[in-house]
Amino acid sequence: MDDALAQQLADYQPAEATKQLVKDTPVLVLVGPTGAGKDSLKDKLLATEQFHHIISHTTRPPRINHGVIEQDGREYHFIDKATASRMIEDQAFIEAKVYSGNLYGTSVAEIQEAHDEGKIAMTDIEVQGVAEYKALDPSVMAVFLLPPTFDEWQARLMRRYGDVMDIDDARLRMQTALDELDQLLNTDYYVAVINDDIDEAFEQIQTVIKSATHTTPDEPAARAIAKQLSADIKSHLEATR
């Protein structure tokens, strides 16, 4: 079924009305490796009531985060693969991708709700979904959140997952983060923001939203940290083979 969903998505295009909806709705997507602090920052942004939180759909099962099981309709809309297949047929997604064996997608209904509320549609998505948004509307704001250092990133992952994450899972997360950083460093889709202090990261994102070019003056420094983080991950993976 994973291959079947991927095949359905190979030539997926949203309807013309959906493309116009995205152009008519301001959209902010948060991207970054697990442990970059997307959830905490998203909560702080949502508290301003500027944003409508897009809840993505996924076929993966709920996970335990910070000792609490994820709930349907809160972290994600958890759906089975048959439902995902029907949604693809009905062009009910803005974008969708099969990632690590599961579908992740943004529904048209969520963007419509943000539009009707007069708010900025916001969510965190996988890097594979950003190109689809940018193809629909280049003005979509894509912020790539980064931990300040490799060591701080590892400390965050340990606080979040503790003993739940085994060695193989840790290596997979590192390789995934490396692939995500490669997307940041080799495309012009993203504005890089360091999430060391949540209040500073919040202000950086407010700058991105208010700027006519949707950028921030601190991005060159953030990209330099991204390059260092990528190098540190490669070194760690090599050393622990």
N, C-alpha and C positions, 0 to 999 in steps of 0.2 A: 504493500500500500504506500510506503514511503516513496518508492520509485514512481508509482502511479500519480501521486500528488505532484511530484517534481515534474513529471511529464505534462500534466495538466497546466502547470505554471510556466512551462517553457516559453510559450508564446502569449502569455496572459497580458491583456490590456484592459484597463477599466473603461467603462462607457464614456462617451463624449460629455455627457452631463456631469459625470464624476470629475473629469479633468477640469471642467469649468468651476466646479465646486471648490476644488483645491486652490485654484487661482483666486477665488473670491474669499478665501478664508486664510488668515495668517496662521502659519504652522511653525512650531518649534519642536525639533526632535533632539533628544539627548542621546548621545552615543558614547561608548567607552567600555573598557574591560570591566568584568565583575570586580567589585572592590574600589571602583573609582568614585563611588558615593552618589550615584545617580538617584537612588531612592530618597535619600535624605534631602538632597537639593531639590528634587521634584516636589517633595512635601512643603518645603519652604516657599517655593514659587507658587504653589497652589493656594497657600494661605493668603496671598495677595488678592485673590479672586479675579486676577487678570486672565486666568487660564481655565480651559476645559480639559480635564484629564482624559486623554484617549486611553481606553482600556483595550489592549490588543487581544487578539484571539490566538490560542495555541492548542496544539494537540498533545503537548507533553503533560504528564501528570503534575499535580501540585507538589511543591517542594517545601522543606522546612527552612525558614529564614529566621535567624535570631531566635531559634527555639519554637517558632510558631508556624503552623502549617498554612500555606497560602489558601485563600478562599476564592471561589468562583465569583466573578463580578467585582473583585477588589484588585488583586494583582493582575489577573487575566480573566478573560472569558475562556474557560476550559471546555473544549469541544472534542468530539471524537473525529476520526478521520473521514467517516462517511459524511458528517456534517460539513467538514472542511471542503470535501469534494463538491457538495451541493452549492456551497457558497462561491466556489470558483466558477462553477457553471453559470451561476446567477450574476456574475460580475459584482459580487457584494464586497470585494476588497478594493482598497486603494492600492495596496501593495501586499505581497505575501511571498515568503521564501520558506524552503525546507532547510532547516539548520540543525545540525547534529541529530538528524533523523526525525525531526518534528517540524510541523508547520507553525510559523509565526506570521501574523498578518494584521493589518489595520482595516477596520471595516468602514465602508462608506457612511453608515449610520452614525458613527462616532464623529466624523468630520461635519456631517450635517447638523448634529446637535451643537457643536461648537459655533458653527456659522449662525445658527438660529439664536444662540445666546449672545452673540456679538463678542465672543472671547477668542483668545489665541488658543488654537488646538495644540496640545503638548503631550508628548509621550517619549518613552525611551524605546529605541528599536535596535535591531542588529544592523551592522554596517551594510549588509546586503540589501536592505530596504531603502537606503538613502538615495541611491541612484535613481530608483523609481520615482521618489518624491521630486528630485531635482529635474527629472525628465518632464514631469507634469508642470512644475513651476520652479524655475531657477531661484526665485526669491525665498523659497523655503529655507528657514534658518536651521542649520545643523551644527550643534555644539558638541565637540568631542571632549569629554571630561577625562582628566588624567590625574592619577595619584602623583604626589610630588617626587617620590623616589621609589626604587624597587623595594627597598627594605620596608618602607611604610606601606606599600601595597601588600606585601606578604603579611605584615602584622594585621592589616585589615581583614584579609582573607582568613587568617587564623581566628580572629575574634568572631567572624561571621559563621564559619563552618566548623572550627575546632577539629575534633577527631572524626567528624563525619566524612571529611575529604581524605581519600587515600592518595598514595603516591602517584598512581596512574591518573587519577582525576586531576591532581595538581599539575601534572605535566600537560594534560590536555588543556587546562585553563591557560597555562602559559603559552602554549602554541596558538590557541585561539586569540589571546591578547596580542601576540606577535603579528598574526594575520590582520587584526583590527588596526594596529599601529601602522602596518604597511599601507592600509587604505588611507589613513590620515596623511601620511608622509608622501604619498604618491598620487593624490587627487587634490583638486581645489574645492571639494565639497564642504569642507569643515572649517569652523572656527575653533581653535584649540584653547581650552581653559583649564588651568591647574586648580584642582579641588583640594587644597591644603587646608585653608580656613573657609568654612562654609559661607560666612558672611561676605568674604571677599569674592568667592566664586559667584554668589548671588548677584553682587554688584556688577561683576563682569558680564553676566548674562543680561542684566538690565541694560548695560551699555550696548550689547549686541542688538537687542530689540529696538532700542531708540536710535541707533546709528543708521544713517541713510544707506550705508554700505553693509550693514549687519556684520561689523567687525569690531575688534577691540585693539587698542594700541599695544597691549601686552602679549599679543599672539606670537610674535617672533620668539620671545623667551619661552613660551609654552611649547612651541615646536622644538626648540632646543632640548627641553626636558623630555619630550617624546622620543627624540633620537637617542638620548642617553638611556631611557627606559628600555627601548628596543634592544640596544647593545647589551644591557645588563641581563635581559631575559635570554638572549642568545648565549651569553657566557654561562649562565646558570644551567641551561639545557645541555650545553656541551659538557660541562663539568660533572653533571649527574647522569650521564648516559649509562 
